[in-house]
Amino acid sequence: MSYGLVAYTGNGTLLIDGSSSSYKGLQIVTESTANSSSQSVSLSSGQLLFATRSTAGLLEGTIDENGGTLYGATSYVVLQPASSFSTITTGYGLLVKNASNQVAYQSNAASKGISIENVFPEGSISGMRSGWTARPNSYSGDFILQSTNPSGYYVLMNGNFYSSSSASFGNFRYGSNFISFVSFVDIAEFGAYGLPSYSTVLLAKLLG
Amino acid sequence: MATYNLTKQLTSPASSSTQNVVVGDTINFTATMPSSFGNTNPTVTANPNNCTLNTTSDNTSPYTFTATSFTGSSYSVQLQTFDNDSNTTAYTHTVSGSVTAADTTPDGFISGGWVGAGTSLDTFYYASFNSSVTASTTSVGYYDVTGLTSGVSVSISLALTSGYTATDADFSVNGVTWYAPGTTGITVSNGDRIRWRVRSSPYSNTTARYTLTIGTVSRTLSIATAADRTPNNFSFTTQTDVNLSSTITSNYVVISGIDNGTTISVSNGEMLIGSGSWQGSLFSHTINNGETLRLRHTSSSSNSTSVTTSVTVGTMTRTFTSTTVGASAPVVNNTQSGASGNVTTFAPSFTHTIDLSQSGQGGTLEYNITIGDSSGGVASTTTPTTGWTTSPNFTVYRGRRHHFWARRSSTLVDRTDTNIYVPYIYGGGAFTITPSNVDVTSSTSSATFTINYTSGTNLSSNHIIDLIVDTIATTIILGSRTGEGTITVNSSTTGWPSQGNTTSFYGWTRLPTSLGGNNTRYQNTSTLSTINFPDTDPSNPVLRKADGTYSISETGASTSTYYYRKFDTEGISSGTNVTWTASGDGRLSTSQYGTYSTTVTRQLNQTAWLRLQSSANAGTTKTSTVSTTGASATFTLTTAGSGGSTGSGDGGTADYGLVVNNGNGDEILGPTHRSLGLIHSGPTGSISNGSSATLSAPGMTTSNGSEIVIVLPASFSASVGNNITFTRGTNQFTLTNNSGSTVNTTYYIVRA
């Protein structure tokens, strides 16, 4: 029988797993506004990048393991494993360690949390809905948020790719009441083709 | 002039005799006495009439008198002696006669003139004084004065004839001296030899004319230099490779070095003199100095054949030659406008132009086309054997490649050297929608927007603009119009916002297939436009404790303690200010530990805090109502009763699980929010193109959607992003690389 603090959400998804030898909660290490024209972001090992934009338009980026550049973002947050934060020994709060004695969660490491609002597994959404042309300026992709003001919603940007108007993978368009998936490749002479999500798409909000 | 010597004997009675004279003549009289005259010392007197005597008396023998200056039509001289002895006039003789005027008109020098034509420039010409030879460059001609009254001298003079060009002229008398025009005081008489010469002008087509006057007779000598009819050299540029059977026009030349009126003629073509009209060889023509000249003719109807036009200006003949081009395949040059050939390019129209730059080579030009398949494959480059036509009217296909052909003969064939791609004709293009937002109310029945094309857009007046609601189902069309202009959206239209809502829409364009488009809608690149129906009536505030539970009335409160309850301003339109008022002891603030007052102004989704201090007395209730127009909520706070039970107390909550709040009391982790945790990470190692790698993923199942794989290449490219896939397994997953090159990636396994 394992030991340690384990918490679940009301839906039974894992919240904290102190019983695991490898679980490390991902907590916000950076929250920043972004230059919507172009924002360079550097990432370290294990860090995830979420971004959002406050107005309607495209949110795109090319992000590899070392980071990259965001286009259209107005804010972004970087999450890193709880074990990467310095352990705070004063004050109050909740500190959870996993079975490997690594910090799995430290409440006073960040003043805000993150809430995963939806998970879209790889291949579950496409950059081109049926009957629509796949173009960066059209709302051709599947929706990851519908009938809801997208203000405050962040999307995972790791692994996204943007190259001018000829290729865009795993990116997004923010509308007034939706977020759609933008993923296509434009091959000269043969036109643009929508692409399915090759990686998991995460939709999140900040807490606190 | 004549001199008469007359000896006359004086007689008694008187005698007389006759001697006619010419004006200028002289008569010398010698008077003699008869032998009977005994006076040895007589005095002879002479009485003139119409003449002059040198003396009128002479008393010494011989008795002589000279009479000159005869005048009138007759004269007389009476010779008479006076007898001194008897003191009487005894012996007399009278000579009389007619008086005739002198001849001053030389013979053979008749009035008139000679003209020398075609003479050399700047050369002396001598008058020959005869009618057949007008002038000579040798000084052989002369005139001997004759016909004058003997002894009469007349003047001779030379003068430039008025109106003619002065050169150099002079005359001589007896070959002594050349006298210039205007020399005075020179006289000639019979027998004098006159020579006369005039120098020709140093310029062509110029006449020098002088008049020589001898006595009362004048004669002119005109020396006219010949007109220059030999122009300065000129030439016409030979033209080669000209079109067959075409009008070929030469370069302009300026004819110079001639005198005006030079004759010009053309053969085997036409000429254009100055600003005149084209002239052929039918009539004679002249050309003036300084006028332009151009030639033209019709080129040969055969390949590589010359046509030559000749033109003669005065004495000079020049030619203009054109040679037709040789026969070759017609060159098919392709230019394309209106589209780049890329299927993704928005273009309302396009034009292909085939430039048959050698169309003048003759023969029959025929055209053809080869078309690629619908996948955009290249068109055939094999010379078509059928389909050639002189009147091309080809059908082209969107999304296909085409070759265009032309030929002059079956062996002289050319085609476009690249495939011509016919793009789709799109409906895309930029325009603006103004205003960007229209606020409406319940009484507003319509909203009008204006469509203006952006400068340089590809849109035409045929494009249809649809205003499509920006929602999930983008089929709600608020309005449509064709081309620029206004669109009025009515409140009866589906999609018209209700209070508190905003209808956002984009303009889309499409070009119907009937007009060459594909009728596909393309979203305008301008910003979103909206019809906004603001909501100014907020929902009732929901007072919440830190745990998020709804709180209306609480008991068991500590005495004299501040209790904070927060609420959001909801149900109104963004940007609308709502002023909340707290009644009683309640106070309001924008933040929990901010400044409190009885009112606070908030907007949509902004949080406000109600602070109510519990009573200092046990078991005492305080109440405060947070209200604004149309909304209110009351918070009741009762302190615990003194020494007694609080009854049900807080009673707990429906929530369960772990909740973590931050220092502000805001939840940052809780059971209603999914979080993220890193389970595993690692490098994939090198995966060559076409290969796969199986990698560890603890907890992974084939269907565990909450277990997330994030693959991060060391560097990204389109091919990498498009061609790396992973397949879930049990506690592992497989990464397959078809990107065309070896990749190294990092991967994260994250649980959400």
Interface residues (C-beta under 8 A of the other chain):
Chain A: L5 A7 Y8 T9 G10 N11 T13 L14 L15 I16 D17 S20 S22 Y23 K24 G25 L26 S45 G46 L48 A56 T62 I63 D64 E65 N66 G68 L79 P81 G93 L94 A104 Y105 S107 A110 S111 K112 G113 I114 S115 I116 E117 V119 P121 E122 T133 R135 N137 S138 Y139 F143 Q146 S147 L156 N158 G159 F161 S163 S166 A167 F169 G170 G175 S176 N177 F178 V185 D186 A188 E189 F190 G191 A192 L195 Y198 S199 T200 L202 L207 G208
Chain B: G341 N342 V343 T344 S375 G376 Y421 D470 T471 I472 T474 T502 S504 T520 Y522 Q523 T525 T527 L528 T530 Y656 G657 L658 V660 N662 G663 N664 D666 E667 I668 L669 G670 P671 T672 H673 R674 S675 L676 G677 L678 I679 H680 S681 P698 G705 S706 I708 V709 I710 V711 L712 P713 A714 S715 F716 S717 A718 V720 G721 N722 I724 T725 F726 T745 T746 Y748 V750 R751 A752
